[in-house]
Amino acid sequence: MAFSVNTNAGAFAALQNLNQTQSELRTTQTQINTGLRVSSAKDDAATFAIAQTLRGEVSGLQAVSSSLDRAQSTLDVAIAAGEAVSDLLIELKEKAVAAKDSGLDTSSRNSLNDDFQQLRDQITSIVQNAEFNGTNVVENGGDAVVAITNDTGSNTITIAAQDLSLGGANVTIGSAQSIGTQDAASVAVANIESSIQNVNTALSALGSGSSRIELQQTFVNQLSDAIEVGIGNLVDADLAETSANLQSLQVRQQLGLQALSIANQAPSTVLGLFR
């Protein structure tokens, strides 16, 4: 091999190897900093694209979870209102049955009727206030509960509204119902008994809807977790392996610097030829 001070092939080779080591070291340090083996499209374009698609699905499922939470809360309020109405109907039945007693004096009957009217009007108060986030499921003309169930929003769960207002489809006693007479009390008892059955059916429908929402929420959470794990399997760095690799690269870097230093000193040996 000819001696030359213009071209130092050894230095070039040492520099190329050192640059390669530096590049690998930067990649390893990035993996340690981010915890990711694939943090950008430059690392692995195909894997990065797959991971981004899956991240989009997870983001959509977060919106699904929020929708289901809202639906669950709305149903919880509706069920609480329905149970309160059911309890009031039982109390109303007690008053109405008592008012059927032909032996009651006028004062006692009036007292029972006053209590009846107060309980009756309380149903209206409960139904009107059974609202969550602008949705009332139990009022006359109430809104159905709708929740999205997939990450694109194309599938939904719908829980029908249940009218629990006075004189409505389920509560057949009217806003003017009274037990001021024995005959009126008899009519009220019949209306209350049918109302209790209707309200129980409505509560059953709301309860079944609530259970369905809970099951869907559980599934969505499990699906989201599974996708998150899948993303991790694709892009997460093995930090134990990366740590070992870092140690190796740091040694290679030091050796590369030594090799470059030795190669750079080679041209100076030419001076020995002129002594």
TORPA-471223 format. One line per 8 residues: number of its first residue (from 1); their letters; for each residue x, y, z of N, C-alpha, C. Coordinates in Angstrom, 2 decimals, always signed. Example, Ala and Ser with C-alpha at 12.3 -4.5 7.8 and 13.67 -1.06 7.14 Angstrom:
1 = as = +13.19:-5.69:+7.80:+12.30:-4.50:+7.80:+13.20:-3.30:+7.80; +12.85:-2.25:+7.08:+13.67:-1.06:+7.14:+12.90:+0.03:+7.87
//
This chain:
1 = mafsvntn = +0.86:-1.20:+0.00:+0.00:+0.00:+0.00:+0.89:+1.24:+0.00; +0.62:+2.18:-0.89:+1.42:+3.39:-1.00:+1.14:+4.33:+0.15; +2.20:+5.03:+0.59:+2.02:+6.07:+1.60:+1.56:+7.35:+0.93; +0.56:+8.01:+1.53:+0.06:+9.26:+0.94:-0.42:+10.17:+2.07; -0.11:+11.44:+1.93:-0.62:+12.42:+2.90:-1.90:+13.07:+2.39; -2.28:+12.78:+1.14:-3.50:+13.36:+0.58:-4.73:+12.49:+0.83; -4.51:+11.18:+0.83:-5.64:+10.26:+1.01:-5.32:+9.31:+2.16; -6.23:+9.24:+3.15:-6.04:+8.37:+4.32:-7.22:+7.41:+4.38
9 = agafaalq = -7.09:+6.28:+3.68:-8.20:+5.31:+3.62:-8.57:+4.78:+4.99; -7.58:+4.58:+5.85:-7.85:+4.06:+7.19:-8.71:+5.02:+8.00; -8.41:+6.33:+7.87:-9.19:+7.33:+8.59:-10.62:+7.37:+8.08; -10.76:+7.25:+6.73:-12.11:+7.24:+6.16:-12.94:+6.07:+6.70; -12.34:+4.88:+6.74:-13.06:+3.70:+7.23:-13.42:+3.84:+8.70; -12.44:+4.36:+9.47:-12.70:+4.54:+10.90:-13.82:+5.55:+11.12; -13.84:+6.62:+10.31:-14.87:+7.65:+10.44:-16.25:+7.11:+10.07; -16.30:+6.29:+9.01:-17.59:+5.70:+8.61:-18.15:+4.80:+9.72
17 = nlnqtqse = -17.26:+3.99:+10.30:-17.71:+3.10:+11.39:-18.15:+3.91:+12.60; -17.43:+4.97:+12.89:-17.80:+5.81:+14.03:-19.14:+6.50:+13.81; -19.37:+6.98:+12.59:-20.65:+7.61:+12.27:-21.81:+6.61:+12.40; -21.57:+5.37:+11.95:-22.59:+4.34:+12.07:-22.91:+4.07:+13.55; -21.86:+4.00:+14.35:-22.06:+3.78:+15.80:-22.82:+4.94:+16.41; -22.47:+6.16:+16.01:-23.15:+7.35:+16.54:-24.64:+7.33:+16.18; -24.93:+6.91:+14.95:-26.33:+6.85:+14.51:-27.11:+5.83:+15.32; -26.51:+4.66:+15.53:-27.18:+3.63:+16.34:-27.34:+4.08:+17.78
25 = lrttqtqi = -26.36:+4.83:+18.28:-26.43:+5.33:+19.65:-27.56:+6.33:+19.80; -27.72:+7.21:+18.80:-28.84:+8.17:+18.84:-30.18:+7.45:+18.84; -30.30:+6.41:+18.01:-31.54:+5.63:+17.96:-31.83:+4.98:+19.30; -30.79:+4.40:+19.92:-30.96:+3.75:+21.22:-31.35:+4.75:+22.30; -30.73:+5.91:+22.28:-31.06:+6.94:+23.27:-32.49:+7.43:+23.10; -32.94:+7.53:+21.85:-34.33:+7.92:+21.60:-35.30:+6.87:+22.15; -34.96:+5.59:+21.95:-35.81:+4.52:+22.50:-35.88:+4.59:+24.01; -34.76:+4.91:+24.65:-34.75:+5.02:+26.11:-35.57:+6.22:+26.55
33 = ntglrvss = -35.43:+7.33:+25.84:-36.15:+8.56:+26.22:-37.66:+8.41:+26.06; -38.08:+7.75:+24.97:-39.51:+7.65:+24.67:-40.13:+6.35:+25.16; -39.29:+5.33:+25.37:-39.82:+4.01:+25.70:-40.39:+3.29:+24.50; -40.17:+3.86:+23.31:-40.75:+3.30:+22.09:-39.66:+2.82:+21.14; -39.89:+1.66:+20.57:-39.01:+1.16:+19.51:-39.34:+1.84:+18.19; -40.64:+2.14:+17.99:-41.10:+2.84:+16.79:-41.83:+4.10:+17.25; -41.15:+5.24:+17.19:-41.75:+6.49:+17.64:-42.12:+7.42:+16.49; -41.68:+7.07:+15.28:-42.03:+7.89:+14.11:-42.02:+7.00:+12.88
41 = akddaatf = -42.52:+7.55:+11.80:-42.57:+6.79:+10.54:-41.18:+6.46:+10.03; -40.17:+7.24:+10.44:-38.80:+6.97:+10.00:-38.26:+5.67:+10.58; -38.77:+5.30:+11.77:-38.27:+4.09:+12.42:-38.77:+2.82:+11.72; -40.06:+2.81:+11.40:-40.67:+1.65:+10.72:-42.02:+2.13:+10.19; -42.06:+2.50:+8.94:-43.25:+3.16:+8.37:-44.49:+2.29:+8.49; -44.37:+1.00:+8.17:-45.55:+0.12:+8.19:-46.08:-0.05:+9.61; -45.17:-0.34:+10.55:-45.60:-0.53:+11.93:-46.18:+0.75:+12.52; -45.56:+1.89:+12.18:-46.06:+3.17:+12.68:-47.47:+3.45:+12.17
49 = aiaqtlrg = -47.72:+3.12:+10.89:-49.05:+3.34:+10.32:-50.10:+2.47:+11.01; -49.75:+1.22:+11.27:-50.67:+0.31:+11.96:-50.96:+0.84:+13.37; -49.91:+1.26:+14.06:-50.07:+1.76:+15.43:-50.95:+3.02:+15.46; -50.76:+3.91:+14.48:-51.57:+5.13:+14.44:-53.04:+4.80:+14.21; -53.30:+3.81:+13.35:-54.69:+3.38:+13.12:-55.31:+2.85:+14.40; -54.55:+2.05:+15.11:-55.05:+1.50:+16.38:-55.24:+2.59:+17.43; -54.35:+3.56:+17.43:-54.51:+4.69:+18.37:-55.79:+5.46:+18.07; -56.11:+5.56:+16.78:-57.37:+6.21:+16.41:-58.57:+5.44:+16.94
57 = evsglqav = -58.50:+4.11:+16.90:-59.58:+3.29:+17.43:-59.72:+3.49:+18.94; -58.60:+3.55:+19.63:-58.64:+3.77:+21.08:-59.26:+5.12:+21.40; -58.89:+6.12:+20.62:-59.46:+7.46:+20.82:-60.97:+7.44:+20.62; -61.42:+6.72:+19.59:-62.86:+6.59:+19.35:-63.56:+5.86:+20.49; -62.90:+4.85:+21.03:-63.50:+4.09:+22.14:-63.59:+4.93:+23.41; -62.70:+5.89:+23.56:-62.81:+6.81:+24.70:-64.08:+7.65:+24.59; -64.42:+8.06:+23.37:-65.67:+8.79:+23.15:-66.86:+7.88:+23.41; -66.75:+6.61:+23.01:-67.81:+5.64:+23.29:-68.02:+5.49:+24.79
65 = sssldraq = -66.92:+5.39:+25.52:-67.01:+5.24:+26.97:-67.70:+6.44:+27.61; -67.39:+7.63:+27.12:-68.04:+8.85:+27.64:-69.54:+8.83:+27.33; -69.89:+8.40:+26.13:-71.30:+8.32:+25.74:-72.05:+7.32:+26.62; -71.43:+6.18:+26.87:-72.06:+5.16:+27.72:-72.19:+5.64:+29.16; -71.19:+6.36:+29.64:-71.26:+6.92:+31.00:-72.43:+7.89:+31.12; -72.58:+8.74:+30.10:-73.69:+9.70:+30.12:-75.03:+8.97:+30.10; -75.14:+7.95:+29.25:-76.38:+7.19:+29.16:-76.68:+6.50:+30.49; -75.63:+5.94:+31.12:-75.82:+5.25:+32.39:-76.31:+6.21:+33.46
73 = stldvaia = -75.72:+7.39:+33.51:-76.13:+8.39:+34.51:-77.57:+8.84:+34.27; -77.93:+9.02:+33.01:-79.31:+9.41:+32.68:-80.29:+8.35:+33.13; -79.95:+7.08:+32.89:-80.83:+5.99:+33.32:-80.88:+5.87:+34.84; -79.77:+6.11:+35.50:-79.76:+6.07:+36.97:-80.75:+7.08:+37.54; -80.75:+8.28:+36.96:-81.69:+9.31:+37.42:-83.13:+8.87:+37.14; -83.37:+8.32:+35.95:-84.72:+7.88:+35.57:-85.20:+6.76:+36.49; -84.31:+5.82:+36.79:-84.69:+4.70:+37.67:-84.98:+5.19:+39.08; -84.17:+6.12:+39.56:-84.41:+6.69:+40.89:-85.78:+7.37:+40.94
81 = ageavsdl = -86.11:+8.10:+39.86:-87.42:+8.76:+39.80:-88.53:+7.72:+39.74; -88.35:+6.67:+38.94:-89.37:+5.62:+38.83:-89.61:+4.91:+40.15; -88.53:+4.65:+40.88:-88.68:+3.99:+42.19:-89.41:+4.91:+43.18; -89.11:+6.21:+43.10:-89.80:+7.16:+43.98:-91.28:+7.23:+43.63; -91.61:+7.22:+42.35:-93.01:+7.24:+41.92:-93.71:+5.96:+42.39; -93.03:+4.83:+42.27:-93.61:+3.57:+42.72:-93.92:+3.60:+44.21; -92.99:+4.16:+45.00:-93.21:+4.27:+46.44:-94.40:+5.18:+46.75; -94.50:+6.28:+46.00:-95.62:+7.21:+46.21:-96.95:+6.54:+45.86
89 = lielkeka = -96.97:+5.74:+44.82:-98.20:+5.04:+44.44:-98.65:+4.07:+45.54; -97.69:+3.44:+46.19:-98.04:+2.54:+47.28:-98.67:+3.31:+48.43; -98.09:+4.50:+48.72:-98.67:+5.34:+49.77:-100.05:+5.84:+49.36; -100.19:+6.18:+48.09:-101.49:+6.64:+47.60:-102.54:+5.54:+47.72; -102.13:+4.31:+47.45:-103.08:+3.19:+47.57:-103.54:+3.05:+49.01; -102.61:+3.20:+49.95:-102.99:+3.10:+51.37:-104.04:+4.16:+51.72; -103.83:+5.39:+51.25:-104.79:+6.46:+51.54:-106.14:+6.17:+50.87; -106.07:+5.70:+49.62:-107.32:+5.46:+48.88:-108.12:+4.31:+49.49
97 = vaakdsgl = -107.44:+3.25:+49.88:-108.14:+2.12:+50.50:-108.77:+2.55:+51.82; -108.03:+3.36:+52.57:-108.58:+3.86:+53.84:-109.82:+4.71:+53.60; -109.83:+5.46:+52.50:-110.95:+6.35:+52.21:-112.18:+5.58:+51.74; -112.04:+4.32:+51.39:-113.18:+3.50:+50.99:-114.04:+3.08:+52.19; -113.53:+3.27:+53.37:-114.25:+2.88:+54.59:-115.51:+3.74:+54.72; -116.65:+3.08:+54.69:-117.92:+3.82:+54.79:-118.15:+4.42:+56.17; -117.39:+3.98:+57.14:-117.57:+4.50:+58.48:-116.78:+5.75:+58.78; -116.04:+6.26:+57.81:-115.25:+7.47:+58.06:-116.14:+8.70:+58.22
105 = dtssrnsl = -115.76:+9.57:+59.15:-116.48:+10.85:+59.25:-115.88:+11.83:+58.24; -116.56:+12.92:+58.05:-116.16:+13.91:+57.03:-114.76:+14.45:+57.29; -114.45:+14.73:+58.55:-113.14:+15.29:+58.89:-112.01:+14.33:+58.52; -112.18:+13.07:+58.85:-111.15:+12.07:+58.55:-110.99:+11.88:+57.04; -112.13:+11.87:+56.33:-112.05:+11.69:+54.89:-111.34:+12.88:+54.24; -111.64:+14.08:+54.71:-110.98:+15.27:+54.17:-109.47:+15.24:+54.44; -109.12:+14.76:+55.62:-107.71:+14.68:+55.97:-106.98:+13.69:+55.05; -107.62:+12.55:+54.83:-107.04:+11.56:+53.91:-106.92:+12.13:+52.50
113 = nddfqqlr = -107.94:+12.87:+52.08:-107.93:+13.44:+50.73:-106.82:+14.48:+50.58; -106.60:+15.28:+51.65:-105.51:+16.26:+51.60:-104.15:+15.57:+51.45; -103.97:+14.51:+52.24:-102.71:+13.76:+52.14:-102.56:+13.15:+50.74; -103.63:+12.62:+50.21:-103.63:+12.01:+48.88:-103.20:+13.02:+47.82; -103.76:+14.19:+47.89:-103.45:+15.22:+46.89:-101.98:+15.66:+46.97; -101.47:+15.75:+48.19:-100.06:+16.13:+48.35:-99.14:+15.06:+47.74; -99.44:+13.81:+48.02:-98.64:+12.72:+47.45:-98.78:+12.66:+45.93; -100.01:+12.88:+45.45:-100.26:+12.87:+44.01:-99.45:+13.94:+43.31
121 = dqitsivq = -99.44:+15.15:+43.86:-98.71:+16.25:+43.24:-97.19:+16.05:+43.33; -96.77:+15.29:+44.33:-95.34:+15.03:+44.46:-94.81:+14.21:+43.27; -95.68:+13.38:+42.70:-95.29:+12.62:+41.52:-94.89:+13.56:+40.39; -95.68:+14.61:+40.19:-95.37:+15.59:+39.14:-94.04:+16.26:+39.41; -93.79:+16.61:+40.67:-92.53:+17.26:+41.02:-91.34:+16.36:+40.73; -91.45:+15.09:+41.08:-90.36:+14.14:+40.86:-90.10:+13.96:+39.37; -91.16:+13.77:+38.61:-91.01:+13.53:+37.17:-90.39:+14.73:+36.48; -90.80:+15.92:+36.84:-90.29:+17.12:+36.19:-88.81:+17.36:+36.49
129 = naefngtn = -88.36:+16.88:+37.63:-86.96:+17.12:+38.03:-86.03:+15.94:+37.74; -86.56:+14.90:+37.14:-85.74:+13.71:+36.84:-84.98:+13.92:+35.54; -84.08:+14.88:+35.54:-83.35:+15.26:+34.32:-81.86:+15.15:+34.55; -81.15:+14.66:+33.54:-79.69:+14.64:+33.59:-79.14:+15.10:+32.25; -78.31:+16.11:+32.31:-77.67:+16.65:+31.10:-78.70:+17.02:+30.02; -79.83:+17.57:+30.49:-80.85:+18.02:+29.55:-81.78:+16.93:+29.04; -81.64:+15.70:+29.55:-82.47:+14.59:+29.10:-83.36:+14.11:+30.23; -84.68:+14.05:+29.97:-85.64:+13.53:+30.94:-86.34:+12.33:+30.30
137 = vvenggda = -86.12:+11.17:+30.87:-86.62:+9.94:+30.28:-88.04:+9.62:+30.73; -88.49:+10.20:+31.86:-89.75:+9.76:+32.47:-90.88:+10.78:+32.35; -90.64:+11.91:+31.71:-91.71:+12.88:+31.56:-92.55:+12.54:+30.33; -93.72:+13.20:+30.22:-94.56:+13.01:+29.05:-93.83:+13.53:+27.81; -93.66:+12.67:+26.80:-92.88:+13.05:+25.63:-91.39:+13.07:+25.90; -90.94:+12.28:+26.87:-89.53:+12.25:+27.26:-88.62:+11.73:+26.17; -87.33:+11.98:+26.35:-86.33:+11.59:+25.35:-85.83:+10.17:+25.60; -85.65:+9.43:+24.53:-85.00:+8.11:+24.64:-83.52:+8.31:+24.94
145 = vvaitndt = -82.92:+7.33:+25.58:-81.49:+7.37:+25.87:-80.76:+6.68:+24.72; -79.82:+7.40:+24.10:-79.07:+6.86:+22.97:-77.58:+6.97:+23.28; -76.86:+5.86:+23.11:-75.41:+5.85:+23.34:-74.72:+5.17:+22.17; -73.58:+5.72:+21.76:-72.81:+5.09:+20.68:-72.03:+3.91:+21.25; -71.79:+2.89:+20.42:-71.17:+1.66:+20.92:-69.92:+1.24:+20.15; -69.55:+1.97:+19.10:-68.32:+1.61:+18.39:-67.53:+2.87:+18.07; -66.26:+2.68:+17.68:-65.34:+3.81:+17.56:-65.66:+4.73:+16.39; -66.54:+4.32:+15.48:-66.94:+5.21:+14.38:-68.27:+5.89:+14.65
153 = gsntitia = -68.96:+5.49:+15.70:-70.25:+6.08:+16.03:-71.39:+5.60:+15.16; -71.16:+4.54:+14.39:-72.20:+4.06:+13.47:-73.21:+3.14:+14.16; -72.85:+2.56:+15.30:-73.75:+1.68:+16.04:-74.16:+2.33:+17.35; -75.41:+2.14:+17.73:-75.91:+2.77:+18.96:-76.79:+1.80:+19.75; -76.95:+2.13:+21.02:-77.93:+1.47:+21.89:-78.99:+2.51:+22.22; -80.25:+2.13:+22.08:-81.35:+3.05:+22.38:-82.25:+2.44:+23.45; -82.46:+3.20:+24.51:-83.37:+2.78:+25.59:-84.57:+3.73:+25.55; -85.74:+3.15:+25.34:-86.95:+3.97:+25.15:-87.32:+4.72:+26.43
161 = aqdlslgg = -87.93:+5.90:+26.24:-88.43:+6.68:+27.37:-89.66:+6.01:+27.97; -89.90:+6.28:+29.24:-91.06:+5.72:+29.95:-91.82:+6.87:+30.61; -93.03:+7.09:+30.15:-93.85:+8.20:+30.65:-94.41:+7.86:+32.03; -93.94:+8.56:+33.06:-94.43:+8.34:+34.43:-95.18:+9.56:+34.97; -95.58:+10.44:+34.07:-96.31:+11.63:+34.51:-97.77:+11.27:+34.82; -98.41:+12.13:+35.62:-99.81:+11.91:+35.98:-100.68:+11.91:+34.73; -101.57:+10.92:+34.65:-102.47:+10.82:+33.51:-101.79:+10.36:+32.25; -100.56:+9.88:+32.36:-99.82:+9.44:+31.19:-100.09:+7.97:+30.88
169 = anvtigsa = -99.20:+7.40:+30.09:-99.39:+6.02:+29.63:-99.28:+5.01:+30.76; -98.49:+5.33:+31.77:-98.26:+4.37:+32.85:-98.96:+4.73:+34.16; -98.94:+6.00:+34.52:-99.60:+6.44:+35.75:-100.98:+6.96:+35.36; -101.98:+6.12:+35.58:-103.32:+6.45:+35.07:-104.11:+7.38:+35.98; -103.64:+7.61:+37.19:-104.36:+8.59:+38.02:-104.08:+9.97:+37.46; -105.09:+10.83:+37.45:-104.97:+12.15:+36.86:-104.55:+13.20:+37.86; -104.26:+14.37:+37.35:-103.82:+15.46:+38.21:-104.94:+15.99:+39.10; -106.19:+15.61:+38.78:-107.33:+16.05:+39.61:-107.94:+14.90:+40.41
177 = qsigtqda = -107.28:+13.75:+40.39:-107.81:+12.58:+41.10:-107.93:+12.89:+42.60; -109.02:+12.41:+43.20:-109.20:+12.64:+44.63:-109.86:+11.42:+45.26; -109.92:+11.42:+46.57:-110.61:+10.35:+47.33:-111.59:+10.99:+48.31; -112.20:+12.11:+47.85:-113.11:+12.87:+48.71:-114.40:+12.13:+49.04; -114.74:+11.13:+48.24:-115.94:+10.33:+48.51:-115.56:+8.85:+48.43; -116.49:+8.02:+48.93:-116.22:+6.58:+48.90:-116.11:+6.08:+47.45; -116.99:+6.58:+46.59:-116.95:+6.16:+45.19:-115.66:+6.64:+44.51; -115.26:+7.87:+44.80:-114.01:+8.40:+44.22:-112.81:+7.59:+44.70
185 = asvavani = -112.88:+7.17:+45.96:-111.79:+6.36:+46.50:-111.71:+5.01:+45.80; -112.86:+4.43:+45.50:-112.88:+3.14:+44.80:-112.26:+3.27:+43.41; -112.62:+4.35:+42.70:-112.03:+4.58:+41.37:-110.52:+4.79:+41.49; -110.12:+5.54:+42.52:-108.69:+5.82:+42.70:-107.90:+4.54:+42.96; -108.47:+3.63:+43.77:-107.78:+2.37:+44.08:-107.52:+1.58:+42.79; -108.55:+1.50:+41.94:-108.40:+0.77:+40.68:-107.32:+1.41:+39.80; -107.35:+2.73:+39.73:-106.35:+3.43:+38.92:-104.93:+3.25:+39.47; -104.84:+3.29:+40.80:-103.51:+3.17:+41.43:-102.95:+1.77:+41.22
193 = essiqnvn = -103.78:+0.75:+41.34:-103.31:-0.62:+41.16:-102.77:-0.84:+39.74; -103.49:-0.32:+38.75:-102.99:-0.45:+37.37:-101.72:+0.38:+37.18; -101.66:+1.52:+37.84:-100.47:+2.38:+37.73:-99.25:+1.69:+38.33; -99.44:+1.03:+39.46:-98.31:+0.32:+40.09:-97.77:-0.75:+39.16; -98.66:-1.51:+38.53:-98.22:-2.54:+37.59:-97.48:-1.93:+36.40; -98.04:-0.83:+35.88:-97.42:-0.17:+34.73:-96.04:+0.40:+35.07; -95.94:+1.01:+36.24:-94.66:+1.60:+36.66:-93.62:+0.51:+36.89; -94.05:-0.62:+37.45:-93.12:-1.73:+37.64:-92.59:-2.24:+36.29
201 = talsalgs = -93.48:-2.30:+35.31:-93.06:-2.71:+33.96:-92.08:-1.71:+33.37; -92.37:-0.43:+33.57:-91.48:+0.62:+33.06:-90.12:+0.55:+33.74; -90.13:+0.32:+35.06:-88.88:+0.19:+35.79:-88.07:-1.01:+35.31; -88.78:-2.08:+34.98:-88.09:-3.26:+34.46:-87.39:-2.95:+33.15; -88.07:-2.20:+32.30:-87.47:-1.82:+31.01:-86.25:-0.93:+31.21; -86.36:+0.02:+32.13:-85.22:+0.91:+32.40:-84.07:+0.15:+33.03; -84.40:-0.78:+33.94:-83.35:-1.57:+34.58:-82.63:-2.47:+33.59; -83.39:-3.07:+32.67:-82.77:-3.91:+31.64:-81.87:-3.07:+30.74
209 = gssrielq = -82.33:-1.89:+30.41:-81.51:-0.99:+29.60:-80.23:-0.60:+30.31; -80.34:-0.35:+31.61:-79.16:+0.01:+32.40:-78.16:-1.14:+32.42; -78.65:-2.37:+32.58:-77.76:-3.53:+32.57:-77.06:-3.68:+31.22; -77.81:-3.42:+30.16:-77.22:-3.52:+28.82:-76.10:-2.49:+28.64; -76.34:-1.28:+29.15:-75.32:-0.24:+29.06:-74.08:-0.65:+29.85; -74.27:-1.22:+31.04:-73.14:-1.65:+31.86:-72.33:-2.74:+31.15; -73.02:-3.70:+30.54:-72.32:-4.76:+29.82:-71.50:-4.19:+28.65; -72.10:-3.24:+27.94:-71.39:-2.63:+26.82:-70.18:-1.85:+27.31
217 = qtfvnqls = -70.34:-1.16:+28.43:-69.23:-0.39:+28.99:-68.07:-1.32:+29.38; -68.40:-2.44:+29.99:-67.37:-3.41:+30.36:-66.63:-3.91:+29.12; -67.40:-4.24:+28.08:-66.79:-4.71:+26.83:-65.89:-3.66:+26.22; -66.35:-2.42:+26.18:-65.56:-1.33:+25.59:-64.25:-1.15:+26.35; -64.31:-1.21:+27.67:-63.09:-1.06:+28.47:-62.11:-2.20:+28.18; -62.63:-3.42:+28.09:-61.77:-4.57:+27.79:-61.17:-4.47:+26.39; -61.99:-4.03:+25.43:-61.51:-3.88:+24.06:-60.43:-2.82:+23.97; -60.66:-1.71:+24.65:-59.68:-0.63:+24.64:-58.36:-1.09:+25.25
225 = daievgig = -58.44:-1.83:+26.36:-57.22:-2.34:+27.00:-56.48:-3.30:+26.08; -57.24:-4.15:+25.40:-56.62:-5.13:+24.49:-55.90:-4.43:+23.34; -56.51:-3.38:+22.80:-55.89:-2.64:+21.70:-54.64:-1.92:+22.20; -54.71:-1.35:+23.40:-53.54:-0.67:+23.98:-52.37:-1.64:+24.12; -52.68:-2.85:+24.59:-51.62:-3.86:+24.72:-51.06:-4.21:+23.35; -51.94:-4.32:+22.35:-51.50:-4.62:+21.00:-50.58:-3.54:+20.44; -50.91:-2.29:+20.71:-50.05:-1.19:+20.26:-48.69:-1.29:+20.94; -48.71:-1.60:+22.24:-47.46:-1.74:+22.97:-46.58:-2.84:+22.40
233 = nlvdadla = -47.22:-3.95:+22.04:-46.45:-5.04:+21.44:-45.79:-4.63:+20.13; -46.44:-3.72:+19.41:-45.91:-3.28:+18.13:-44.78:-2.27:+18.27; -44.93:-1.31:+19.17:-44.02:-0.15:+19.16:-43.17:+0.02:+20.41; -43.50:-0.65:+21.50:-42.73:-0.44:+22.73:-41.34:-1.04:+22.61; -40.38:-0.35:+23.21:-39.01:-0.85:+23.23:-38.82:-1.83:+24.39; -37.98:-2.83:+24.17:-37.56:-3.72:+25.24:-36.41:-3.02:+25.97; -36.72:-2.38:+27.10:-35.74:-1.53:+27.75:-34.57:-2.32:+28.32; -34.79:-3.57:+28.68:-33.67:-4.39:+29.15:-32.67:-4.61:+28.01
241 = etsanlqs = -33.20:-4.95:+26.85:-32.34:-5.15:+25.69:-31.70:-3.84:+25.25; -32.48:-2.76:+25.30:-31.97:-1.46:+24.89:-30.86:-0.98:+25.81; -31.01:-1.24:+27.10:-29.97:-0.85:+28.06:-28.66:-1.57:+27.78; -28.77:-2.88:+27.51:-27.56:-3.65:+27.18:-26.94:-3.15:+25.89; -27.78:-2.81:+24.92:-27.29:-2.31:+23.64:-26.59:-0.97:+23.81; -27.12:-0.15:+24.73:-26.50:+1.15:+24.99:-25.08:+0.98:+25.50; -24.88:+0.05:+26.42:-23.54:-0.19:+26.96:-22.59:-0.61:+25.84; -23.06:-1.51:+24.97:-22.23:-1.98:+23.87:-21.86:-0.84:+22.91
249 = lqvrqqlg = -22.83:-0.01:+22.60:-22.58:+1.08:+21.67:-21.64:+2.12:+22.25; -21.74:+2.37:+23.54:-20.83:+3.33:+24.16:-19.39:+2.83:+24.09; -19.18:+1.53:+24.29:-17.84:+0.95:+24.16:-17.36:+1.07:+22.72; -18.26:+0.73:+21.76:-17.90:+0.84:+20.34:-17.55:+2.28:+19.98; -18.26:+3.24:+20.56:-17.98:+4.65:+20.28:-16.56:+5.02:+20.73; -16.22:+4.58:+21.93:-14.87:+4.89:+22.45:-13.79:+4.23:+21.60; -14.04:+2.96:+21.22:-13.07:+2.28:+20.38:-12.97:+2.94:+19.00; -14.10:+3.40:+18.49:-14.10:+4.08:+17.19:-13.28:+5.35:+17.23
257 = lqalsian = -13.41:+6.10:+18.34:-12.61:+7.32:+18.48:-11.12:+6.99:+18.54; -10.78:+5.91:+19.24:-9.37:+5.50:+19.30:-8.87:+5.10:+17.91; -9.70:+4.32:+17.18:-9.29:+3.89:+15.85:-9.11:+5.07:+14.93; -9.99:+6.06:+15.02:-9.87:+7.24:+14.17:-8.61:+8.03:+14.51; -8.32:+8.09:+15.80:-7.12:+8.81:+16.23:-5.86:+8.14:+15.69; -5.83:+6.80:+15.76:-4.68:+6.06:+15.24:-4.55:+6.26:+13.74; -5.71:+6.19:+13.04:-5.68:+6.35:+11.58:-5.22:+7.75:+11.19; -5.58:+8.75:+11.95:-5.18:+10.13:+11.64:-3.68:+10.34:+11.85
265 = qapstvlg = -3.06:+9.52:+12.67:-1.63:+9.67:+12.93:-0.79:+8.98:+11.85; -1.43:+8.15:+11.02:-0.69:+7.38:+10.02:+0.11:+8.25:+9.05; -0.44:+9.35:+8.51:+0.36:+10.14:+7.56:+1.65:+10.68:+8.14; +1.65:+10.91:+9.47:+2.87:+11.47:+10.08:+4.04:+10.51:+10.03; +3.74:+9.20:+9.83:+4.85:+8.24:+9.71:+5.67:+8.44:+8.46; +5.08:+9.14:+7.48:+5.80:+9.44:+6.24:+7.04:+10.29:+6.52; +6.99:+11.11:+7.57:+8.13:+11.99:+7.89:+9.38:+11.18:+8.21; +9.12:+9.93:+8.70:+10.30:+9.10:+9.00:+11.08:+8.73:+7.78
273 = lfr = +10.48:+8.79:+6.62:+11.19:+8.45:+5.39:+12.17:+9.55:+4.99; +12.05:+10.77:+5.55:+12.89:+11.90:+5.16:+13.94:+12.24:+6.23; +14.08:+11.37:+7.20:+15.10:+11.65:+8.21:+16.42:+11.05:+7.76
//
